Amino acid sequence: MVSSGIMLQLKKHSNWIQPNVEVTSSSKPVMLQSYLDAVSTVKEANISSWDDIERIDIRPDKGIAKIKSKNNWEIQIDIETSEIYATNYRRSDIIESIHDGSFFSEIVKYGWFLPSGILLLTLSLTGIYMFFIPILKKRKRNK
């Protein structure tokens, strides 16, 4: 758990963990215009242009697209008809940013949370080592 947490803190800095996002000059996806038109009707999301959308997560196996606004509202729409299925406030990103320290600042994330995670991993491994040493010595002595 600790080692995966450390890796998640470093995911933006390692292509091995999470590939970099390539940036293109295209700013207005033509195929997705109906998605923008649909989510623009949701007042809570406050979406009027592509600049107001943080990400679109398309799930073909479920037939939906999750569109997340920059103010953390998520709209789920049908990928074919652009019909809105659900509108909810998304808290998981905020909770994750508190968990990894990025909510506070990059300095806190890498200066406090990352060293704490490494220290916790070190303490866990040395604790496991110290737990098994007496057991192994007792077995060796009994032989």
N, C-alpha and C positions, 0 to 999 in steps of 0.2 A: 504494500500500500504506500509506503513511504517512497520507495524508488520510483513507482509510477507517478506519484505526485511531483517528484523532482523533475522527471522527464516532461510532465505536462507544463511545468513552469518554464522549461527551456524549449518548448515546441516551436515557438516563432523564430528561434535561432538555429534550428537544425532541420535541414531538408530530410534527414533520415526519419525524424519523428513526424513532421508535417511539411509536405511540399510547399514551397513558396507560391504565392498567388501571382500569376503573371498579369501584368497590366497592359491593356490594349488601348488604342485610340478611340474605339467604339464606345459611345456613352449612352446610346439609345437603342436598346434591343427591340427590333421591329416585331419579332415574333411574340414578344411578351407585352405588347401594348395593351392587349385586352386585360391582362393582369393588373396593370397600372390603373386602367380605367375602373376596374372593379374595386380595388382597394382604396381608391380615392374617395369612395362613397362612405367609408368608415371614418366618422368624425374623430373618435378617440385616437386613432393612429396618426392623424395629422399628416397625411400623405397627399402632396399635390404634384410632385415630380419625382424623377428617379433619384434625385439627391436626398430625398426623405426616406429612402429604402436602404436598410443596412445589408440585408441579404435575402436571397430567395433559395429555399431548399425544396427541390422538386423530388417527389417520391412517386415514381411511375407505378411501382407495385401496389400502392395504395390509392393511386389516382388523384393525389392532392399535391398542391404546392403550398409551402409555408412561407409567407412573406413577412419579414420582421422589419418594423419601422425603427427609425433611430431613437424613438422614445419608448422602445421596448414593448410595443403592442405587436401581437402576432395574428395575422389573418390567414386562415386556411381556406383555400379555394380549389374548386374542381379544375384539373389541368386541361380539360377539353372545353368546358363551357364557361369557365371563369366565375361560376356561381360560388358565392361565399357560404362556407359551411360553419365556420366558427371564428369568433373574435375574442381573444383573451390577452390579458397582460402577462408577459413572460418574465418571471422572476429568476429563472435558473442561471441566466448569464450574470446577473448581479450577485447571486450567491456564490457562483464560481469565482468571480473577480475578488470577492471578499476572501474566499478560501485561499486563493493563490497570491493575494497581496496586491494585485494590480489595481484594485479599487482605490487604494490609498495613493500610491505613486510607484513609478519604476524603481526608485531608490529603495523604498520599503520592500518591494517584491524581491529584488535581487540582493539587497543589503541586509534584510532581516529574515524574510520567509525562506529563501533558498538556503542560507547557512543553517537556519533552524532545521530544515528538512534533512540536510546532510548530517548534522549533528545527531538528529533523531535516528537516522539510519545507522550511524556509527555506534550509538549507544545500544541499539537493538542487536546489532551483530556481536558486539563485545559482551552483552548480557547473555546471549545464547551461548557464546563460547564459555563464559564463566559458569553457566548452569551445567554444561556437559562435562567440564574438566573433572570435578569430583566424582562423577559417575564413572567416567572412563578410568580414572586412577583406582577407584574401588574395584572395578572389574579386573584390572591388570593385577592388582594386589591379591585378589582371590584366586587367580589362575596360578 
